[in-house]
Amino acid sequence: MARIRRAIMSCHDKAGLVELAKLLASFDVEIISTAGTLRELREAGIDAVSLADFTGMQEMMDGRVKSLHPKVHAGLLGLRDNKLHFEQLQANKCVWIDLAVVNLHPVQSLIAKPGITLEEVIDQIDIGGATMIRSAAKNFRYVTVVVDPRDYTTIMHEVRAHDGEITYPTRYRLACTAFAHTADYDAAIAQYLSSAQARCE
């Protein structure tokens, strides 16, 4: 099993997030969070570290670049039983991230808005969040990724039942859900761009 010692949270849908974060905090899990999610957690009295403080880099380019940082992805992607990965992690002053709770703005509802422009859709495409999801899902042997608030109950049950650890079958299932989440997201964007191109020609 994989014990959660550090989690990163970045959620458009914040349903159930505070309850999950409170449980994690009670198990001494360090929580790292992006701005909007961080505000939600701190208002609920949950001690969380801002992503900017964690990486040492403020978000830039109107928020386009914030989680696309080696410290985030080294922590998510590194193989825990690989000696070279561990040495490189330490040499670059990085730490493991064991849980990613990330969900994306539902692009389907965005593109359905009357009068939405191509530029507005492009501006709202989430790159960093989708990349964190994929990094965590790829490394499901060690990392748990949660994209659907309906799965928080499972995580909370396992954390309680296994003293902060998540079982392999759960990590595997959640990785499948995560890749489906990003695939649906990308498919919706591709379909929209194709239709927008047709209208422009």
Protein Blocks (a to p, Z undefined) as FASTA:
>chain_A
ZZdfbdcdddfblghklmmmmmmmmnopacdddfklmmmmmmnopacddfklmnopacee
hhlamklcfklmmmmmpcfklmklmmmmmmnopacdfbdcdddddfklmmmpghiafklm
mmmpcfklmmmmmmmmmmmmmpccdfbfklmmmmmmmmmmngopacfklmmmmmmmmmmm
mmmmmmmmmmmmmmmmmmmZZ
